[in-house]
Amino acid sequence: MLGSMDGKAADRDDADSRVIANFFDADGRLKRIPAREGHRLVVMTLVAERFERGRDYSDAEVRSILSAVNEDHALMRRFLVDRGLLVRDARGTRYRRP
């Protein structure tokens, strides 16, 4: 799983690549959610790439994908939605990566 992240990281600048290396383990799991807003945005942008653009996801699917990254799936989902990296429908039951 990290292999796909390595490919994405190659397109990023050195600072972003260092952030990614510091916060993800070799299996592609997030060791901890960064406290610094800038680092959190870099990390969560990478996490958002696990979702296909334009595809709808149920809450259970989002939870499953995010739980594979870190046990605090609710915090990650909230950050992704708050920053517009995932969009939640009006009913709050479906998500989509714009």
C-alpha positions as CSV (number, residue, x, y, z in Angstrom):
1,M,0.0,0.0,0.0
2,L,2.8,2.4,0.7
3,G,4.1,1.8,-2.8
4,S,1.3,3.8,-4.2
5,M,2.0,6.5,-1.7
6,D,5.7,6.5,-2.7
7,G,4.7,7.2,-6.3
8,K,2.4,10.1,-5.2
9,A,5.2,11.4,-2.9
10,A,7.6,11.5,-5.8
11,D,5.4,14.2,-7.4
12,R,5.4,16.3,-4.2
13,D,8.1,18.8,-3.0
14,D,10.7,17.7,-0.5
15,A,9.0,19.2,2.5
16,D,5.8,17.4,1.8
17,S,7.7,14.1,1.1
18,R,9.4,14.5,4.5
19,V,6.0,15.0,6.2
20,I,4.6,11.9,4.5
21,A,7.6,9.8,5.5
22,N,7.4,11.0,9.1
23,F,3.7,10.3,9.6
24,F,3.2,7.0,7.6
25,D,4.6,3.6,8.5
26,A,5.9,1.1,5.9
27,D,2.5,-0.4,5.6
28,G,0.8,2.9,4.7
29,R,-0.8,3.4,8.1
30,L,-0.8,6.8,9.7
31,K,1.3,6.6,12.8
32,R,-0.5,9.6,14.3
33,I,-2.5,12.5,13.1
34,P,-0.3,15.6,12.8
35,A,-1.1,18.4,15.2
36,R,0.3,21.2,12.9
37,E,-2.4,22.3,10.4
38,G,0.0,22.4,7.4
39,H,1.3,18.8,8.1
40,R,-2.3,17.6,8.6
41,L,-3.3,19.0,5.3
42,V,-0.5,17.3,3.5
43,V,-1.3,14.0,5.2
44,M,-5.1,14.2,4.7
45,T,-4.7,15.2,1.0
46,L,-2.8,11.9,0.6
47,V,-5.4,10.0,2.5
48,A,-8.1,11.5,0.3
49,E,-6.4,10.0,-2.7
50,R,-7.6,6.6,-1.5
51,F,-11.1,7.6,-2.7
52,E,-11.9,7.6,-6.4
53,R,-13.0,10.9,-7.8
54,G,-16.7,11.1,-8.6
55,R,-17.6,7.8,-6.9
56,D,-20.2,7.8,-4.1
57,Y,-19.2,6.1,-0.8
58,S,-21.5,5.0,2.0
59,D,-20.6,5.9,5.6
60,A,-19.5,2.3,6.1
61,E,-17.2,2.4,3.1
62,V,-15.6,5.7,4.3
63,R,-15.2,4.3,7.8
64,S,-13.6,1.1,6.4
65,I,-11.1,3.0,4.1
66,L,-10.2,5.4,6.9
67,S,-9.9,2.7,9.5
68,A,-7.3,1.0,7.4
69,V,-5.2,4.2,7.7
70,N,-5.8,5.0,11.4
71,E,-8.2,4.0,14.2
72,D,-9.5,7.6,14.5
73,H,-11.6,7.4,11.3
74,A,-14.1,10.0,12.7
75,L,-11.5,12.7,13.1
76,M,-10.1,12.0,9.7
77,R,-13.5,12.0,8.1
78,R,-14.4,15.3,9.8
79,F,-11.1,16.9,8.5
80,L,-11.6,15.6,5.0
81,V,-15.2,17.0,4.9
82,D,-14.3,20.3,6.6
83,R,-11.5,20.9,4.0
84,G,-13.6,19.9,1.0
85,L,-11.4,16.8,0.3
86,L,-14.6,14.8,0.6
87,V,-18.1,16.1,0.1
88,R,-21.0,14.8,2.2
89,D,-24.5,14.8,0.8
90,A,-27.4,16.7,2.5
91,R,-28.6,13.6,4.4
92,G,-25.1,12.9,5.7
93,T,-25.1,9.3,4.4
94,R,-23.1,9.5,1.2
95,Y,-19.6,10.9,0.5
96,R,-17.8,11.8,-2.7
97,R,-14.3,13.0,-3.5
98,P,-14.7,16.0,-5.8
